[in-house]
Amino acid sequence: MVLSCFSCIPSPNKEETEERESQAQTSYPEASSQSYGESTFNSQFNVPVSPASTIAAVSARASPSDTGFSTPSDERRPLWNCGVRLAFMVDLLDELDQGFFRSRPAFTTEDLVKQYILPRVAGRKCRYVELVPPRLAGKATTYVSHRWKGSFRELVERLKAHYMYERDKEAAGSICLWIDVFSVNQTACEEATRDRRATRQVIAHTQYTVFSMDREGEALRRLWCQYELWLTLERNGGQGRDTLHVMSHGLGLQAILDDTITVDVEHAQASHPSDQKRIMAEVTRSLGAVDTTEGSASNRRSLAIMRFNETVKDLLIHSLTQKERSAASSGSMGSRKGGGQGGMLENKQGSGASTPAQRDGLPGEAARKRRLSSQRNPEAHAL
């Protein structure tokens, strides 16, 4: 007897659903969204291949004591160790398409949190990653920044393209990503509050940030996304400049240079006023220092806002500049190998890098100096 994909997880009644949707309003407002589907995972993880056996793996973790996260809340594994693998996300999307969101292919990340994740974690007050088999979770190497009202499908497809998933499913599928909807407790509890305030620590403990900039540029109008970009630069003692990867898809460098899309932290959108107050206070403390002791609080705030906007914009310009140059260079080399997209991928894959993140062509200090030099004398550095 084969079980249906969702038969082992009880459906909440109307009252429970309303209560959990209310709880969702107190959780993280803008980032990403996913959950654990009862799907067939890649063989390299040695995960059961039938939907029924995969459901059994989830059911075995129905009790927090059986999840591998059995210690008290304040002694649980660090939040940055609560990543999920890309293969997990890909298979989850496939499973949702066949079942839960079959009639709604355009569902958003927020839809996924409220309608799929919360009903499965609300009773346990746990992070969703605690329901994921340990082999599909682990210490995250990459922090994913995006907005909740964006398409979950687009997010997964962009990550697949970014890590060349179809080219090397085994390597790309093993990439461990930190995405708040899985990693953060989304229920109304003390742990959720602590998780929300640990963003700086999580970014500091990951190696890279991948920012999904949607075609409309809405992600850059979200306070949390701007904040995450700023914290990326603060990574490695303020040396995080080369650790940002932008998945621009429709909006590139020119949109930033022309101010088609602007960085404006003072007017950025936040779902919760408390988040805006806390983040702006942190930005003011960090960037609002003045040379004299007579600087007023309003002056410090204005100075901090100006510095923040310029810093994040410069970071985006740097990342997008390197991305466009890398694409142009790879395309040129690819054409000599036989042309087209295939040549570009072949060149990236054959670059000698040992991980998918490294194969993205992370720019180094020499590349940064070259960019600054090219801005002063662009003709001398034309590709």
C-alpha positions in Angstrom: 0.0 0.0 0.0 1.5 3.3 -1.1 0.7 6.3 1.1 -0.2 9.7 -0.5 2.5 12.3 0.0 0.7 14.2 2.7 -1.4 11.5 4.4 0.9 11.1 7.4 0.7 14.7 8.4 -2.6 15.6 10.1 -4.4 18.6 8.6 -5.2 21.4 11.0 -8.8 22.3 11.6 -10.2 25.8 10.9 -9.5 27.2 14.3 -5.9 25.9 14.3 -5.4 27.3 10.9 -6.6 30.8 11.9 -4.4 30.7 15.0 -1.3 29.7 13.1 -1.8 32.3 10.4 -2.0 34.8 13.2 1.3 33.5 14.6 2.8 33.9 11.2 2.4 37.6 11.5 4.8 37.6 14.4 7.5 35.7 12.6 10.2 36.8 10.2 8.7 39.2 7.6 11.0 39.3 4.6 13.3 36.6 3.5 12.7 33.2 1.9 10.4 30.3 2.3 10.4 26.5 2.1 9.6 23.4 4.0 10.1 19.7 3.9 8.1 17.8 1.4 7.7 14.1 1.4 9.7 13.7 -1.8 12.2 11.5 -3.5 15.8 12.7 -2.8 19.0 12.1 -4.7 20.7 8.8 -4.3 24.0 10.2 -3.1 22.4 11.0 0.3 21.2 7.4 0.7 17.7 8.6 1.4 14.7 6.2 0.9 13.4 6.7 -2.7 9.7 6.0 -2.3 7.3 8.7 -1.1 6.0 6.4 1.6 9.4 5.7 3.1 10.3 9.4 3.0 7.1 10.2 4.9 8.1 7.6 7.4 11.4 9.4 7.9 9.5 12.6 8.7 7.0 10.8 11.0 9.9 9.3 12.9 10.9 12.8 13.7 7.5 13.9 14.9 8.8 14.1 18.5 11.5 16.6 19.1 13.5 14.0 21.0 13.9 12.0 17.8 15.1 14.8 15.5 18.8 15.1 16.5 17.9 18.4 18.2 17.0 16.8 21.5 18.8 19.2 23.8 16.9 22.0 25.6 16.1 25.1 23.5 19.0 27.2 24.8 21.5 24.4 24.1 20.4 23.5 20.6 22.8 23.5 17.8 23.8 27.0 16.6 21.4 28.6 14.2 24.1 28.7 11.5 24.2 24.9 11.6 20.5 24.8 10.6 21.0 24.9 6.8 19.3 22.7 4.2 20.7 21.3 1.0 19.8 22.5 -2.4 18.7 19.0 -3.4 16.1 19.2 -0.6 14.6 22.4 -2.1 14.5 21.0 -5.6 12.7 17.8 -4.6 10.4 19.7 -2.3 9.3 22.0 -5.2 8.6 18.9 -7.3 6.5 17.4 -4.6 4.5 20.5 -3.9 3.7 20.8 -7.6 2.3 17.3 -7.5 0.3 17.8 -4.4 -0.1 20.7 -2.0 0.1 23.6 -4.5 -0.9 21.6 -7.6 -3.6 24.1 -8.5 -1.5 27.2 -7.6 1.8 27.1 -9.5 2.5 30.8 -8.7 2.5 30.4 -4.9 4.8 32.7 -3.0 7.2 32.0 -0.2 4.8 33.6 2.2 2.1 31.2 1.0 4.4 28.3 1.7 5.2 29.6 5.3 1.6 30.2 6.3 -0.1 27.3 4.6 2.5 24.6 4.6 5.2 25.2 7.2 3.3 26.7 10.1 0.7 23.9 10.3 3.5 21.4 10.7 5.6 23.2 13.3 3.1 25.2 15.3 2.2 22.3 17.7 5.9 21.5 18.4 7.1 25.2 18.5 10.1 24.1 16.6 12.2 25.1 13.6 11.2 23.3 10.5 14.7 22.0 9.9 14.2 19.8 12.9 11.9 17.7 10.8 14.4 17.3 8.0 16.6 14.1 7.9 20.1 15.1 9.2 21.7 14.1 5.9 19.7 16.8 4.2 20.6 19.5 6.7 23.8 20.8 8.2 26.2 23.7 8.6 25.3 26.3 6.0 28.0 27.7 3.8 25.7 30.2 2.0 23.1 32.7 3.4 20.2 33.3 1.0 18.6 36.7 1.0 15.2 37.3 -0.7 11.7 38.6 -0.1 8.8 36.5 1.1 6.3 37.9 -1.4 8.5 36.6 -4.3 7.8 33.4 -6.1 9.1 30.3 -4.3 9.4 28.6 -7.7 11.6 31.4 -9.1 13.8 31.3 -6.0 14.5 27.5 -6.5 15.0 27.9 -10.2 17.5 30.8 -9.7 19.4 28.8 -7.2 19.6 25.8 -9.6 20.9 28.1 -12.3 23.3 29.8 -10.0 24.9 26.6 -8.9 24.5 24.9 -12.3 22.4 22.2 -10.8 21.5 20.5 -14.1 25.1 20.3 -15.0 26.3 18.7 -11.8 23.4 17.6 -9.6 25.6 15.8 -7.0 27.9 18.7 -6.3 25.2 21.4 -6.5 22.7 19.4 -4.6 25.0 19.1 -1.7 25.4 22.8 -1.2 24.0 23.7 2.2 21.9 26.9 2.3 20.7 29.0 5.2 17.1 30.0 4.5 15.1 31.5 7.3 11.8 29.7 6.6 13.5 26.4 7.3 16.2 27.5 9.8 14.3 30.0 11.9 11.5 29.1 14.3 8.4 30.6 12.7 6.0 30.2 15.6 5.3 32.6 18.4 7.8 31.6 21.1 11.0 32.8 22.8 13.2 30.9 20.4 11.7 32.7 17.5 12.6 36.0 19.0 16.2 34.9 19.6 16.4 33.5 16.1 15.2 36.8 14.6 18.0 38.7 16.4 20.8 36.3 15.4 21.1 37.4 11.7 24.4 39.1 12.2 25.9 36.0 13.8 24.5 33.7 11.1 25.9 35.8 8.3 29.3 36.0 10.1 29.4 32.2 10.3 28.5 31.6 6.6 31.0 32.1 3.8 28.8 33.6 1.1 25.6 35.5 0.6 23.3 34.9 -2.4 20.9 37.7 -3.0 17.9 37.1 -5.2 17.0 40.4 -6.9 13.7 40.1 -8.6 12.8 41.7 -11.9 10.8 44.4 -10.4 13.5 45.3 -7.9 11.1 44.9 -4.9 13.7 42.9 -2.9 15.9 46.0 -2.6 12.9 47.9 -1.2 12.8 45.5 1.8 14.5 46.5 4.9 15.6 43.0 5.8 17.2 42.5 2.4 19.2 45.8 2.7 20.2 44.9 6.2 21.4 41.4 5.1 23.5 43.0 2.3 25.1 45.4 4.8 25.9 42.5 7.2 27.5 40.6 4.2 30.0 43.5 3.8 30.6 43.3 7.6 31.6 39.6 7.3 35.2 38.7 8.0 35.9 41.8 10.0 34.5 44.1 7.3 36.2 42.2 4.5 33.0 40.7 3.0 33.1 42.6 -0.2 33.8 39.6 -2.4 31.4 37.2 -0.6 28.2 38.5 -2.2 26.6 36.9 -5.3 23.7 38.6 -6.9 21.1 36.6 -8.9 19.9 39.6 -10.8 17.8 37.9 -13.6 16.4 40.9 -15.5 17.9 43.7 -13.5 21.6 44.3 -13.7 24.4 46.8 -13.1 22.9 49.5 -15.2 19.7 49.6 -13.1 21.8 50.4 -10.0 24.1 52.9 -11.8 21.1 54.8 -13.2 19.3 54.7 -9.9 16.4 52.9 -11.6 16.5 50.9 -8.3 17.8 52.8 -5.3 19.0 51.8 -1.8 17.1 53.8 0.8 17.2 52.3 4.2 15.2 55.1 5.8 12.2 54.4 3.7 12.6 50.6 3.2 9.6 48.4 3.9 9.3 46.3 6.9 6.4 44.2 8.0 7.0 44.9 11.7 7.8 48.3 13.1 9.8 46.7 15.9 12.2 45.3 13.2 12.6 48.7 11.6 13.3 50.4 15.0 15.9 47.7 16.0 17.7 47.6 12.7 17.9 51.4 12.3 19.2 51.7 15.9 22.0 49.2 15.0 22.8 51.1 11.8 23.0 54.4 13.6 25.3 53.0 16.3 27.6 51.4 13.7 27.7 54.2 11.1 26.6 57.3 12.8 29.8 58.3 14.5 30.8 62.0 14.2 34.1 63.7 14.6 32.9 66.0 17.3 31.1 65.4 20.6 28.4 68.0 19.6 26.8 65.9 17.0 23.1 65.6 17.6 21.1 62.3 17.5 19.4 63.5 14.3 22.8 64.3 12.7 24.1 60.9 13.6 21.1 59.2 12.2 21.3 61.2 8.9 25.0 60.4 8.6 24.4 56.7 9.3 21.6 56.6 6.6 23.8 58.2 4.0 26.7 55.9 4.8 24.5 52.8 4.8 23.0 53.7 1.4 26.3 54.4 -0.2 27.9 51.3 1.2 25.2 48.9 0.1 25.0 50.5 -3.4 28.8 50.2 -3.8 28.6 46.6 -2.7 26.0 45.8 -5.3 27.9 47.7 -8.1 31.0 45.7 -7.2 29.3 42.3 -7.2 27.3 43.0 -10.5 30.4 44.4 -12.2 32.3 41.2 -11.4 29.4 39.1 -12.5 29.1 40.8 -15.9 32.8 40.7 -16.5 32.9 37.0 -15.5 30.0 36.2 -17.9 31.7 38.1 -20.7 35.0 36.4 -20.2 33.4 33.0 -19.9 31.3 33.6 -22.9 34.3 34.5 -25.0 36.3 31.5 -23.8 33.2 29.3 -24.4 32.9 30.5 -28.0 36.4 29.3 -28.6 35.5 25.9 -27.2 32.5 25.6 -29.4 30.3 28.6 -28.5 27.0 29.0 -26.7 25.9 28.5 -23.1 27.4 25.0 -23.0 30.9 26.4 -23.6 30.4 28.9 -20.8 29.3 26.2 -18.4 32.2 24.0 -19.4 34.6 26.8 -18.7 33.2 27.4 -15.3 33.2 23.8 -14.4 36.7 23.3 -15.6 38.2 26.2 -13.8 39.9 24.0 -11.2 37.7 25.3 -8.4 36.8 22.7 -5.8 33.3 23.8 -4.8 30.3 25.1 -6.7 30.6 28.4 -4.8 34.2 28.7 -5.9 33.2 27.9 -9.5 31.1 31.0 -9.4 34.3 33.0 -9.9 34.6 34.8 -6.6 36.6 38.0 -7.3 39.7 38.6 -5.3 41.6 41.7 -4.2 43.2 42.0 -7.6 39.8 42.1 -9.3 38.6 44.8 -6.9 41.6 47.0 -7.7 41.1 46.4 -11.4 37.5 47.5 -11.0 38.5 50.7 -9.3 41.1 51.4 -11.8 38.8 50.8 -14.7 36.3 53.3 -13.3 39.0 55.9 -13.5 40.2 54.9 -17.0 37.5 52.7 -18.5 38.9 52.6 -22.1 42.2 51.1 -20.8 40.3 48.2 -19.3 37.7 47.5 -21.9 37.0 43.8 -22.4 
